[in-house]
Amino acid sequence: MRELFYNYMNIFFHPFSSHEELRRKRTDIDHGHVLSVVGGADIPKGRVILDESESGEITFAEALGVSWSFVIVKALYSLIFIHIGLHFFTYLSTHTELKRIIVPGFPIGSKKLTVFWLLLEVALFPLLVWLYVKFWSVIIRFFANLFETPNSEEGLRQVVNYSLSSHFFYLIPIFGELGKHVSSLFFLFAGLKKNLGFSNLQSLLVIVSPLIIFLIGGLMTFLSVMMVIGLF
């Protein structure tokens, strides 16, 4: 467990060097390994594909477990803040003028909805992370094939799994949510550049590709709606 947290935090504080080391280990695999068969396809002699347990890397389940613990911590301190806030507004309710000046019309009843969403976020976290991993795996695999990146499956797995270390930011109240989302893209960039060997331009293209797809999809939807309106 201590080694798991060490590796998790190492990728958080040293993303570039960690991914560079992962790539070096992958390319320096013992050439004495026997011929391997993965998915029915022969792997060239002297080249093998290792699964997560064989390569010694942090597995998806391990990265998910550690990240989940940070999500739980975030939910706990959020609940504490809600509890403190309720007492504060209860105090203000006895001072009508002060309440009107500071928090006019504050919907105290929304606390139940807030607590519900916090618990739902914790409960659905594994599913959301699984969707996140699948989403980025598809995008990175597409570009890895486009750029003809060698031995990309292992590196792809490492890049996506290790980007989950961004959840460490959840230990920071208020700004943790923003830090998590920004750093996840940064960790993906570091992995693409140092693990898969993408150039800066190629890495940036992968990172912004979801936005490009969204904009193209939105534009096509808008044009389709306008064409339908034009028919009438």
KOLBA-21523 format. One record per residue (C-alpha): residue number from 1; chain; x, y, z. Coordinates in steps of 0.001 Angstrom, whole numbers, plus 500000, padded with zeros to 6 digits. Layout:
% KOLBA-21523
<site num="NUM" cadena="A" xx="X" yy="Y" zz="Z"/>
...
***
This chain:
% KOLBA-21523
<site num="1" cadena="A" xx="500000" yy="500000" zz="500000"/>
<site num="2" cadena="A" xx="502823" yy="502401" zz="500835"/>
<site num="3" cadena="A" xx="504473" yy="501693" zz="497482"/>
<site num="4" cadena="A" xx="501173" yy="502284" zz="495702"/>
<site num="5" cadena="A" xx="500746" yy="505721" zz="497295"/>
<site num="6" cadena="A" xx="504400" yy="506513" zz="496593"/>
<site num="7" cadena="A" xx="504009" yy="505693" zz="492902"/>
<site num="8" cadena="A" xx="500726" yy="507612" zz="492759"/>
<site num="9" cadena="A" xx="502264" yy="510717" zz="494308"/>
<site num="10" cadena="A" xx="505423" yy="510363" zz="492250"/>
<site num="11" cadena="A" xx="503465" yy="510662" zz="489024"/>
<site num="12" cadena="A" xx="501628" yy="513651" zz="490517"/>
<site num="13" cadena="A" xx="504768" yy="515590" zz="491422"/>
<site num="14" cadena="A" xx="507013" yy="514297" zz="488612"/>
<site num="15" cadena="A" xx="504774" yy="513512" zz="485616"/>
<site num="16" cadena="A" xx="507376" yy="514044" zz="482883"/>
<site num="17" cadena="A" xx="510209" yy="512073" zz="484471"/>
<site num="18" cadena="A" xx="507835" yy="509311" zz="485597"/>
<site num="19" cadena="A" xx="506461" yy="508796" zz="482098"/>
<site num="20" cadena="A" xx="509948" yy="508954" zz="480641"/>
<site num="21" cadena="A" xx="510989" yy="506174" zz="483013"/>
<site num="22" cadena="A" xx="507939" yy="504097" zz="482061"/>
<site num="23" cadena="A" xx="508827" yy="504434" zz="478401"/>
<site num="24" cadena="A" xx="512442" yy="503491" zz="479054"/>
<site num="25" cadena="A" xx="511409" yy="500351" zz="480907"/>
<site num="26" cadena="A" xx="509029" yy="499436" zz="478104"/>
<site num="27" cadena="A" xx="511690" yy="499827" zz="475432"/>
<site num="28" cadena="A" xx="514384" yy="498061" zz="477473"/>
<site num="29" cadena="A" xx="512435" yy="494821" zz="477941"/>
<site num="30" cadena="A" xx="514626" yy="491731" zz="478080"/>
<site num="31" cadena="A" xx="515083" yy="490445" zz="474521"/>
<site num="32" cadena="A" xx="515259" yy="486898" zz="475859"/>
<site num="33" cadena="A" xx="511466" yy="486730" zz="476200"/>
<site num="34" cadena="A" xx="509742" yy="484149" zz="474081"/>
<site num="35" cadena="A" xx="507435" yy="485050" zz="471207"/>
<site num="36" cadena="A" xx="504121" yy="486307" zz="472564"/>
<site num="37" cadena="A" xx="500658" yy="486209" zz="471068"/>
<site num="38" cadena="A" xx="498176" yy="488925" zz="472008"/>
<site num="39" cadena="A" xx="494689" yy="488931" zz="470584"/>
<site num="40" cadena="A" xx="495675" yy="486336" zz="468009"/>
<site num="41" cadena="A" xx="498422" yy="488526" zz="466501"/>
<site num="42" cadena="A" xx="502082" yy="487546" zz="466695"/>
<site num="43" cadena="A" xx="504402" yy="490030" zz="468343"/>
<site num="44" cadena="A" xx="507811" yy="490353" zz="466648"/>
<site num="45" cadena="A" xx="510579" yy="488437" zz="468352"/>
<site num="46" cadena="A" xx="512296" yy="490369" zz="471118"/>
<site num="47" cadena="A" xx="509189" yy="492473" zz="471662"/>
<site num="48" cadena="A" xx="506441" yy="491646" zz="474165"/>
<site num="49" cadena="A" xx="503336" yy="493310" zz="475485"/>
<site num="50" cadena="A" xx="503050" yy="493139" zz="479253"/>
<site num="51" cadena="A" xx="499860" yy="493548" zz="481183"/>
<site num="52" cadena="A" xx="499619" yy="495882" zz="484155"/>
<site num="53" cadena="A" xx="500673" yy="493314" zz="486760"/>
<site num="54" cadena="A" xx="503692" yy="492150" zz="484741"/>
<site num="55" cadena="A" xx="504994" yy="495628" zz="484040"/>
<site num="56" cadena="A" xx="504817" yy="496704" zz="487696"/>
<site num="57" cadena="A" xx="502874" yy="499841" zz="486873"/>
<site num="58" cadena="A" xx="499878" yy="501216" zz="488751"/>
<site num="59" cadena="A" xx="496854" yy="499299" zz="487521"/>
<site num="60" cadena="A" xx="493525" yy="500883" zz="486679"/>
<site num="61" cadena="A" xx="491959" yy="499345" zz="489792"/>
<site num="62" cadena="A" xx="494741" yy="500742" zz="492004"/>
<site num="63" cadena="A" xx="494570" yy="504222" zz="490476"/>
<site num="64" cadena="A" xx="490788" yy="504120" zz="490824"/>
<site num="65" cadena="A" xx="490989" yy="503068" zz="494477"/>
<site num="66" cadena="A" xx="493412" yy="505817" zz="495493"/>
<site num="67" cadena="A" xx="491501" yy="508452" zz="493523"/>
<site num="68" cadena="A" xx="488227" yy="507292" zz="495061"/>
<site num="69" cadena="A" xx="489659" yy="507885" zz="498537"/>
<site num="70" cadena="A" xx="490326" yy="511517" zz="497607"/>
<site num="71" cadena="A" xx="486775" yy="511877" zz="496283"/>
<site num="72" cadena="A" xx="485470" yy="510571" zz="499606"/>
<site num="73" cadena="A" xx="487648" yy="513081" zz="501488"/>
<site num="74" cadena="A" xx="486265" yy="515851" zz="499275"/>
<site num="75" cadena="A" xx="482699" yy="514745" zz="500025"/>
<site num="76" cadena="A" xx="483420" yy="514657" zz="503760"/>
<site num="77" cadena="A" xx="484837" yy="518166" zz="504038"/>
<site num="78" cadena="A" xx="482063" yy="519435" zz="501740"/>
<site num="79" cadena="A" xx="479494" yy="517991" zz="504146"/>
<site num="80" cadena="A" xx="481317" yy="519644" zz="507042"/>
<site num="81" cadena="A" xx="481221" yy="522992" zz="505242"/>
<site num="82" cadena="A" xx="477503" yy="522537" zz="504566"/>
<site num="83" cadena="A" xx="476918" yy="521774" zz="508238"/>
<site num="84" cadena="A" xx="478849" yy="524880" zz="509303"/>
<site num="85" cadena="A" xx="477014" yy="526948" zz="506720"/>
<site num="86" cadena="A" xx="473633" yy="525794" zz="507998"/>
<site num="87" cadena="A" xx="474513" yy="526861" zz="511533"/>
<site num="88" cadena="A" xx="475705" yy="530200" zz="510183"/>
<site num="89" cadena="A" xx="472477" yy="530840" zz="508303"/>
<site num="90" cadena="A" xx="470451" yy="529662" zz="511270"/>
<site num="91" cadena="A" xx="472221" yy="532301" zz="513316"/>
<site num="92" cadena="A" xx="471492" yy="534904" zz="510631"/>
<site num="93" cadena="A" xx="467811" yy="533954" zz="510645"/>
<site num="94" cadena="A" xx="467565" yy="535507" zz="514094"/>
<site num="95" cadena="A" xx="468943" yy="538763" zz="512701"/>
<site num="96" cadena="A" xx="466582" yy="539680" zz="509900"/>
<site num="97" cadena="A" xx="468351" yy="542830" zz="508744"/>
<site num="98" cadena="A" xx="471784" yy="541189" zz="508685"/>
<site num="99" cadena="A" xx="470406" yy="538239" zz="506741"/>
<site num="100" cadena="A" xx="468835" yy="540522" zz="504164"/>
<site num="101" cadena="A" xx="472109" yy="542360" zz="503594"/>
<site num="102" cadena="A" xx="474463" yy="539357" zz="503375"/>
<site num="103" cadena="A" xx="472460" yy="536536" zz="501815"/>
<site num="104" cadena="A" xx="469146" yy="537734" zz="500431"/>
<site num="105" cadena="A" xx="466852" yy="534888" zz="499522"/>
<site num="106" cadena="A" xx="469275" yy="532069" zz="500296"/>
<site num="107" cadena="A" xx="467459" yy="528724" zz="499701"/>
<site num="108" cadena="A" xx="468372" yy="526763" zz="502794"/>
<site num="109" cadena="A" xx="466175" yy="523904" zz="501607"/>
<site num="110" cadena="A" xx="468670" yy="523222" zz="498787"/>
<site num="111" cadena="A" xx="470985" yy="521553" zz="501300"/>
<site num="112" cadena="A" xx="469265" yy="518204" zz="500738"/>
<site num="113" cadena="A" xx="469878" yy="518409" zz="497001"/>
<site num="114" cadena="A" xx="473521" yy="519346" zz="497575"/>
<site num="115" cadena="A" xx="474070" yy="516420" zz="499926"/>
<site num="116" cadena="A" xx="472341" yy="514115" zz="497446"/>
<site num="117" cadena="A" xx="474671" yy="515165" zz="494617"/>
<site num="118" cadena="A" xx="477727" yy="514709" zz="496836"/>
<site num="119" cadena="A" xx="476708" yy="511167" zz="497734"/>
<site num="120" cadena="A" xx="475795" yy="510437" zz="494132"/>
<site num="121" cadena="A" xx="479211" yy="511643" zz="492978"/>
<site num="122" cadena="A" xx="480920" yy="509253" zz="495386"/>
<site num="123" cadena="A" xx="478679" yy="506326" zz="494441"/>
<site num="124" cadena="A" xx="479018" yy="506807" zz="490687"/>
<site num="125" cadena="A" xx="482717" yy="507652" zz="490737"/>
<site num="126" cadena="A" xx="483936" yy="504249" zz="489458"/>
<site num="127" cadena="A" xx="481524" yy="504423" zz="486519"/>
<site num="128" cadena="A" xx="482506" yy="508003" zz="485694"/>
<site num="129" cadena="A" xx="486202" yy="507126" zz="485806"/>
<site num="130" cadena="A" xx="485618" yy="504081" zz="483597"/>
<site num="131" cadena="A" xx="483872" yy="506309" zz="481028"/>
<site num="132" cadena="A" xx="486729" yy="508837" zz="481302"/>
<site num="133" cadena="A" xx="489323" yy="506126" zz="480645"/>
<site num="134" cadena="A" xx="487384" yy="504687" zz="477704"/>
<site num="135" cadena="A" xx="486842" yy="508131" zz="476198"/>
<site num="136" cadena="A" xx="490487" yy="509155" zz="476273"/>
<site num="137" cadena="A" xx="491683" yy="505668" zz="475279"/>
<site num="138" cadena="A" xx="489676" yy="505865" zz="472065"/>
<site num="139" cadena="A" xx="491001" yy="509331" zz="471227"/>
<site num="140" cadena="A" xx="494638" yy="508561" zz="472044"/>
<site num="141" cadena="A" xx="494511" yy="505222" zz="470214"/>
<site num="142" cadena="A" xx="493224" yy="506986" zz="467110"/>
<site num="143" cadena="A" xx="496081" yy="509484" zz="467124"/>
<site num="144" cadena="A" xx="498655" yy="506834" zz="468060"/>
<site num="145" cadena="A" xx="497653" yy="504863" zz="464969"/>
<site num="146" cadena="A" xx="497602" yy="508070" zz="462923"/>
<site num="147" cadena="A" xx="501121" yy="508992" zz="464065"/>
<site num="148" cadena="A" xx="502256" yy="505333" zz="463804"/>
<site num="149" cadena="A" xx="503424" yy="505203" zz="467410"/>
<site num="150" cadena="A" xx="505180" yy="501862" zz="468171"/>
<site num="151" cadena="A" xx="504073" yy="499676" zz="471086"/>
<site num="152" cadena="A" xx="501411" yy="502260" zz="471916"/>
<site num="153" cadena="A" xx="498909" yy="500066" zz="473788"/>
<site num="154" cadena="A" xx="501014" yy="499792" zz="476925"/>
<site num="155" cadena="A" xx="501905" yy="503464" zz="476836"/>
<site num="156" cadena="A" xx="498282" yy="504442" zz="476187"/>
<site num="157" cadena="A" xx="497168" yy="502482" zz="479231"/>
<site num="158" cadena="A" xx="499793" yy="504138" zz="481387"/>
<site num="159" cadena="A" xx="499032" yy="507649" zz="480136"/>
<site num="160" cadena="A" xx="495305" yy="507400" zz="480865"/>
<site num="161" cadena="A" xx="495581" yy="505523" zz="484176"/>
<site num="162" cadena="A" xx="498260" yy="507811" zz="485551"/>
<site num="163" cadena="A" xx="496276" yy="510939" zz="484686"/>
<site num="164" cadena="A" xx="493902" yy="509885" zz="487489"/>
<site num="165" cadena="A" xx="496494" yy="511187" zz="489957"/>
<site num="166" cadena="A" xx="494941" yy="514603" zz="489295"/>
<site num="167" cadena="A" xx="492315" yy="513664" zz="491919"/>
<site num="168" cadena="A" xx="494922" yy="514484" zz="494563"/>
<site num="169" cadena="A" xx="493821" yy="518094" zz="494089"/>
<site num="170" cadena="A" xx="490547" yy="517193" zz="495808"/>
<site num="171" cadena="A" xx="492408" yy="517537" zz="499096"/>
<site num="172" cadena="A" xx="492404" yy="521295" zz="498476"/>
<site num="173" cadena="A" xx="489040" yy="522854" zz="499402"/>
<site num="174" cadena="A" xx="487317" yy="525264" zz="496999"/>
<site num="175" cadena="A" xx="490029" yy="525256" zz="494318"/>
<site num="176" cadena="A" xx="490459" yy="521481" zz="494203"/>
<site num="177" cadena="A" xx="487782" yy="520935" zz="491549"/>
<site num="178" cadena="A" xx="489389" yy="523371" zz="489121"/>
<site num="179" cadena="A" xx="492869" yy="522048" zz="489882"/>
<site num="180" cadena="A" xx="491752" yy="518500" zz="489210"/>
<site num="181" cadena="A" xx="490318" yy="519240" zz="485763"/>
<site num="182" cadena="A" xx="493241" yy="521395" zz="484639"/>
<site num="183" cadena="A" xx="495899" yy="519014" zz="485940"/>
<site num="184" cadena="A" xx="494274" yy="515964" zz="484339"/>
<site num="185" cadena="A" xx="494852" yy="517559" zz="480930"/>
<site num="186" cadena="A" xx="498399" yy="518473" zz="481977"/>
<site num="187" cadena="A" xx="499122" yy="514880" zz="483036"/>
<site num="188" cadena="A" xx="497715" yy="513601" zz="479753"/>
<site num="189" cadena="A" xx="500009" yy="516010" zz="477900"/>
<site num="190" cadena="A" xx="503024" yy="514831" zz="479922"/>
<site num="191" cadena="A" xx="502205" yy="511203" zz="479197"/>
<site num="192" cadena="A" xx="501661" yy="511787" zz="475493"/>
<site num="193" cadena="A" xx="504953" yy="513631" zz="475171"/>
<site num="194" cadena="A" xx="507242" yy="511540" zz="477371"/>
<site num="195" cadena="A" xx="505580" yy="508109" zz="477307"/>
<site num="196" cadena="A" xx="504246" yy="507830" zz="473771"/>
<site num="197" cadena="A" xx="506838" yy="510151" zz="472267"/>
<site num="198" cadena="A" xx="504426" yy="512640" zz="470730"/>
<site num="199" cadena="A" xx="505713" yy="516091" zz="469831"/>
<site num="200" cadena="A" xx="504393" yy="519178" zz="471592"/>
<site num="201" cadena="A" xx="502105" yy="519947" zz="468661"/>
<site num="202" cadena="A" xx="500819" yy="516379" zz="468450"/>
<site num="203" cadena="A" xx="500161" yy="516281" zz="472196"/>
<site num="204" cadena="A" xx="498263" yy="519574" zz="472101"/>
<site num="205" cadena="A" xx="496229" yy="518324" zz="469154"/>
<site num="206" cadena="A" xx="495153" yy="515268" zz="471146"/>
<site num="207" cadena="A" xx="494256" yy="517375" zz="474185"/>
<site num="208" cadena="A" xx="492098" yy="519843" zz="472253"/>
<site num="209" cadena="A" xx="490555" yy="517223" zz="469934"/>
<site num="210" cadena="A" xx="487446" yy="516732" zz="472160"/>
<site num="211" cadena="A" xx="486782" yy="520467" zz="471946"/>
<site num="212" cadena="A" xx="487231" yy="520389" zz="468161"/>
<site num="213" cadena="A" xx="484856" yy="517427" zz="467883"/>
<site num="214" cadena="A" xx="482315" yy="519229" zz="470085"/>
<site num="215" cadena="A" xx="482526" yy="522405" zz="467986"/>
<site num="216" cadena="A" xx="482191" yy="520504" zz="464720"/>
<site num="217" cadena="A" xx="479250" yy="518537" zz="466108"/>
<site num="218" cadena="A" xx="477602" yy="521723" zz="467345"/>
<site num="219" cadena="A" xx="478137" yy="523429" zz="463997"/>
<site num="220" cadena="A" xx="476667" yy="520484" zz="462094"/>
<site num="221" cadena="A" xx="473681" yy="520416" zz="464444"/>
<site num="222" cadena="A" xx="473142" yy="524144" zz="463983"/>
<site num="223" cadena="A" xx="473346" yy="523882" zz="460182"/>
<site num="224" cadena="A" xx="470950" yy="520931" zz="460208"/>
<site num="225" cadena="A" xx="468424" yy="522874" zz="462281"/>
<site num="226" cadena="A" xx="468749" yy="525892" zz="459987"/>
<site num="227" cadena="A" xx="468185" yy="523700" zz="456929"/>
<site num="228" cadena="A" xx="465071" yy="522211" zz="458505"/>
<site num="229" cadena="A" xx="463778" yy="525685" zz="459367"/>
<site num="230" cadena="A" xx="464540" yy="526802" zz="455799"/>
<site num="231" cadena="A" xx="462275" yy="524077" zz="454422"/>
<site num="232" cadena="A" xx="459331" yy="525800" zz="456078"/>
***
